[in-house]
Amino acid sequence: MVHRHAGAGCAAALTVLGTLVLTGLPHAAAAEPPAPATAPSAAETLGAIHPSTTVLGALRRDLGLTAAEARTRLVNEAEAGTRAGRLQNALGKHFAGAWVRGATSADLTVATTEAADVPAIKAGGAQATVVKTGLDDLRAVKAKLDGAATGAKALDAPVRYVDVRANRVTLQATTATAADTLLAAAGVDRALVAVKVSADRPRALHDVRGGDAFYIDNAARCSVGFSVTKDTQQGFATAGHCGKAGATTTGFNKVAQGTFQASVFPGHDMSWVGVNSDWTATPKVKGEGDQDVQITGSVQALVGAAICRSGSTSGWHCGTVEQHETSVTYAEGTVEGVTRTTVCAEPGDSGGSYVSGTQAQGVTSGGSGDCKAGGTTFYQPINPLLSTYGLTLKTSAAGTGAPATQEGQAGSWATGRVYDIGTRVTYDGVSYQCLQPHQAQGVWQPALTPALWQRV
């Protein structure tokens, strides 16, 4: 559903990591310098220490948590992301995925294809599981399925994703025969693919109007995602299927608002709208009961993490992250790189915000089901959207800057850039390696954020 209303070095690294953590050798600082005494914890950096009452209330309602459990879960997920990033960088090609589980996300599991990695994984603060297939190999299988998913084959087998918890690629099809047809066309090893037969057909949602929304060319309606800026231009990110470049928008109050600056759909589902001077971009997302949730960054949540969605039709609902890097085929075409969740959504929620704690995750793309019986939804991750269009997420954190230009020293850290796990940068002459996908904020210098950067 698309929601718009319309009419070897690795082994050595692991040995060092495991030894330092397990034995606390005096020379540990030489291999892994400690963070500055003033550096905040991961939970502090990501704003999980003081969550909003809106987020806590929805987690209690939708995930069946107590207030204490909801607070603990947010802290645990923030800390788990950093530990998982460190282990992924150390494991390299052996890495096969990471996820959290339990009511409070107390258990972090990291998968590896090499049994010798287990002690280091445990020393790094995670449970270890040894699997047969690495993440890169599973991604290659999914890529072949995506390449073969054309025409009726795609519509009858509309969802494809890497399930790190099962160490398989999952192919969701309407019938077993449809799955067999696509598998044969792709020529993949069937032992690496789990087939899920389901009548669900993710679809574009075109028929319901919501609350806090915007109109496109006076003929369609979607939900605002996140406020952004590009140089001096203010605006917001939303779903690509909501409008094409050049389409005009009016706000929830029918006041002239702006113009779509760029849009992609299908392939991806991303766009952004530049607003006029009557509108001001803010770091707020509308929560339940018109309460605002303040956005402080865009650090990607782990599989299994709690996530909430704001939309103009169904409002504020929560669930969990199921899989990243999912491909889904709608009637309009295939969209790649979306994230699959258990959050419900309904027509008119398109483009709306997905948030984990205070971290922006993405904008609503599509799904199946509804908020009465429950459903599955997909969102376009925000970091690729920001990177594609050179946008800066509007946050409540001080010191945020405009996207970095190509000027200056190559490989140097800069605000506004989107960084992925394993990326290396220099800052004040020191090298760091990224631990979690995010857009750099001005207050998130590598030396001060061990939650996001590891000194190397």
WORA-V967956 format. One record per residue. N is the residue number from 0. PHI is phi in whole degrees, 0 to 359 (* if undefined). Layout:
BEGIN
n=N phi=PHI
n=N phi=PHI
END
This chain:
BEGIN
n=0 phi=*
n=1 phi=249
n=2 phi=261
n=3 phi=235
n=4 phi=266
n=5 phi=223
n=6 phi=324
n=7 phi=*
n=8 phi=298
n=9 phi=295
n=10 phi=299
n=11 phi=296
n=12 phi=297
n=13 phi=293
n=14 phi=298
n=15 phi=297
n=16 phi=300
n=17 phi=297
n=18 phi=295
n=19 phi=295
n=20 phi=288
n=21 phi=285
n=22 phi=252
n=23 phi=60
n=24 phi=300
n=25 phi=301
n=26 phi=272
n=27 phi=304
n=28 phi=297
n=29 phi=291
n=30 phi=273
n=31 phi=221
n=32 phi=304
n=33 phi=293
n=34 phi=290
n=35 phi=304
n=36 phi=301
n=37 phi=270
n=38 phi=292
n=39 phi=285
n=40 phi=288
n=41 phi=300
n=42 phi=296
n=43 phi=290
n=44 phi=301
n=45 phi=272
n=46 phi=75
n=47 phi=276
n=48 phi=289
n=49 phi=235
n=50 phi=289
n=51 phi=285
n=52 phi=296
n=53 phi=295
n=54 phi=295
n=55 phi=299
n=56 phi=298
n=57 phi=290
n=58 phi=295
n=59 phi=296
n=60 phi=289
n=61 phi=272
n=62 phi=252
n=63 phi=68
n=64 phi=260
n=65 phi=279
n=66 phi=299
n=67 phi=294
n=68 phi=295
n=69 phi=297
n=70 phi=298
n=71 phi=296
n=72 phi=299
n=73 phi=298
n=74 phi=294
n=75 phi=300
n=76 phi=292
n=77 phi=296
n=78 phi=291
n=79 phi=296
n=80 phi=299
n=81 phi=293
n=82 phi=297
n=83 phi=296
n=84 phi=296
n=85 phi=299
n=86 phi=292
n=87 phi=298
n=88 phi=298
n=89 phi=285
n=90 phi=286
n=91 phi=61
n=92 phi=295
n=93 phi=285
n=94 phi=298
n=95 phi=231
n=96 phi=125
n=97 phi=214
n=98 phi=202
n=99 phi=251
n=100 phi=206
n=101 phi=97
n=102 phi=304
n=103 phi=250
n=104 phi=52
n=105 phi=285
n=106 phi=252
n=107 phi=258
n=108 phi=246
n=109 phi=237
n=110 phi=261
n=111 phi=220
n=112 phi=266
n=113 phi=237
n=114 phi=300
n=115 phi=294
n=116 phi=279
n=117 phi=303
n=118 phi=302
n=119 phi=291
n=120 phi=296
n=121 phi=296
n=122 phi=295
n=123 phi=276
n=124 phi=90
n=125 phi=224
n=126 phi=281
n=127 phi=248
n=128 phi=224
n=129 phi=261
n=130 phi=235
n=131 phi=275
n=132 phi=239
n=133 phi=285
n=134 phi=298
n=135 phi=298
n=136 phi=292
n=137 phi=295
n=138 phi=297
n=139 phi=293
n=140 phi=297
n=141 phi=299
n=142 phi=298
n=143 phi=293
n=144 phi=297
n=145 phi=299
n=146 phi=294
n=147 phi=272
n=148 phi=279
n=149 phi=229
n=150 phi=57
n=151 phi=297
n=152 phi=301
n=153 phi=285
n=154 phi=293
n=155 phi=273
n=156 phi=225
n=157 phi=280
n=158 phi=232
n=159 phi=219
n=160 phi=205
n=161 phi=272
n=162 phi=260
n=163 phi=295
n=164 phi=291
n=165 phi=262
n=166 phi=55
n=167 phi=216
n=168 phi=267
n=169 phi=258
n=170 phi=244
n=171 phi=264
n=172 phi=226
n=173 phi=286
n=174 phi=216
n=175 phi=296
n=176 phi=296
n=177 phi=297
n=178 phi=295
n=179 phi=299
n=180 phi=298
n=181 phi=290
n=182 phi=299
n=183 phi=294
n=184 phi=294
n=185 phi=281
n=186 phi=67
n=187 phi=262
n=188 phi=288
n=189 phi=294
n=190 phi=295
n=191 phi=264
n=192 phi=239
n=193 phi=259
n=194 phi=262
n=195 phi=243
n=196 phi=271
n=197 phi=211
n=198 phi=283
n=199 phi=299
n=200 phi=235
n=201 phi=307
n=202 phi=217
n=203 phi=281
n=204 phi=258
n=205 phi=239
n=206 phi=233
n=207 phi=229
n=208 phi=261
n=209 phi=248
n=210 phi=271
n=211 phi=276
n=212 phi=223
n=213 phi=221
n=214 phi=255
n=215 phi=244
n=216 phi=50
n=217 phi=56
n=218 phi=224
n=219 phi=213
n=220 phi=216
n=221 phi=219
n=222 phi=251
n=223 phi=292
n=224 phi=269
n=225 phi=226
n=226 phi=290
n=227 phi=220
n=228 phi=225
n=229 phi=221
n=230 phi=57
n=231 phi=265
n=232 phi=278
n=233 phi=265
n=234 phi=180
n=235 phi=211
n=236 phi=267
n=237 phi=204
n=238 phi=283
n=239 phi=293
n=240 phi=287
n=241 phi=289
n=242 phi=186
n=243 phi=268
n=244 phi=305
n=245 phi=98
n=246 phi=292
n=247 phi=263
n=248 phi=231
n=249 phi=236
n=250 phi=279
n=251 phi=303
n=252 phi=265
n=253 phi=67
n=254 phi=273
n=255 phi=309
n=256 phi=237
n=257 phi=180
n=258 phi=218
n=259 phi=297
n=260 phi=274
n=261 phi=200
n=262 phi=202
n=263 phi=227
n=264 phi=184
n=265 phi=282
n=266 phi=95
n=267 phi=233
n=268 phi=225
n=269 phi=222
n=270 phi=199
n=271 phi=213
n=272 phi=247
n=273 phi=269
n=274 phi=261
n=275 phi=275
n=276 phi=290
n=277 phi=281
n=278 phi=242
n=279 phi=237
n=280 phi=288
n=281 phi=233
n=282 phi=274
n=283 phi=256
n=284 phi=238
n=285 phi=289
n=286 phi=258
n=287 phi=294
n=288 phi=66
n=289 phi=63
n=290 phi=280
n=291 phi=266
n=292 phi=255
n=293 phi=275
n=294 phi=267
n=295 phi=246
n=296 phi=175
n=297 phi=221
n=298 phi=287
n=299 phi=292
n=300 phi=280
n=301 phi=284
n=302 phi=302
n=303 phi=96
n=304 phi=287
n=305 phi=288
n=306 phi=210
n=307 phi=236
n=308 phi=230
n=309 phi=245
n=310 phi=217
n=311 phi=285
n=312 phi=263
n=313 phi=261
n=314 phi=81
n=315 phi=250
n=316 phi=221
n=317 phi=235
n=318 phi=192
n=319 phi=227
n=320 phi=283
n=321 phi=263
n=322 phi=211
n=323 phi=268
n=324 phi=53
n=325 phi=269
n=326 phi=249
n=327 phi=224
n=328 phi=254
n=329 phi=262
n=330 phi=300
n=331 phi=280
n=332 phi=143
n=333 phi=268
n=334 phi=243
n=335 phi=250
n=336 phi=81
n=337 phi=272
n=338 phi=250
n=339 phi=266
n=340 phi=224
n=341 phi=263
n=342 phi=285
n=343 phi=280
n=344 phi=202
n=345 phi=219
n=346 phi=307
n=347 phi=99
n=348 phi=277
n=349 phi=310
n=350 phi=84
n=351 phi=291
n=352 phi=275
n=353 phi=249
n=354 phi=226
n=355 phi=245
n=356 phi=67
n=357 phi=244
n=358 phi=258
n=359 phi=295
n=360 phi=246
n=361 phi=175
n=362 phi=242
n=363 phi=300
n=364 phi=254
n=365 phi=194
n=366 phi=161
n=367 phi=214
n=368 phi=84
n=369 phi=208
n=370 phi=269
n=371 phi=265
n=372 phi=265
n=373 phi=96
n=374 phi=189
n=375 phi=238
n=376 phi=229
n=377 phi=233
n=378 phi=233
n=379 phi=282
n=380 phi=302
n=381 phi=285
n=382 phi=298
n=383 phi=298
n=384 phi=297
n=385 phi=299
n=386 phi=293
n=387 phi=300
n=388 phi=258
n=389 phi=66
n=390 phi=261
n=391 phi=247
n=392 phi=295
n=393 phi=280
n=394 phi=230
n=395 phi=274
n=396 phi=286
n=397 phi=283
n=398 phi=82
n=399 phi=289
n=400 phi=234
n=401 phi=287
n=402 phi=305
n=403 phi=292
n=404 phi=271
n=405 phi=276
n=406 phi=281
n=407 phi=95
n=408 phi=292
n=409 phi=296
n=410 phi=84
n=411 phi=278
n=412 phi=292
n=413 phi=209
n=414 phi=295
n=415 phi=89
n=416 phi=278
n=417 phi=264
n=418 phi=245
n=419 phi=249
n=420 phi=303
n=421 phi=93
n=422 phi=297
n=423 phi=252
n=424 phi=224
n=425 phi=243
n=426 phi=214
n=427 phi=52
n=428 phi=79
n=429 phi=248
n=430 phi=268
n=431 phi=224
n=432 phi=238
n=433 phi=290
n=434 phi=254
n=435 phi=215
n=436 phi=299
n=437 phi=189
n=438 phi=265
n=439 phi=293
n=440 phi=260
n=441 phi=300
n=442 phi=270
n=443 phi=252
n=444 phi=302
n=445 phi=307
n=446 phi=294
n=447 phi=252
n=448 phi=229
n=449 phi=298
n=450 phi=293
n=451 phi=245
n=452 phi=227
n=453 phi=246
n=454 phi=289
n=455 phi=232
END
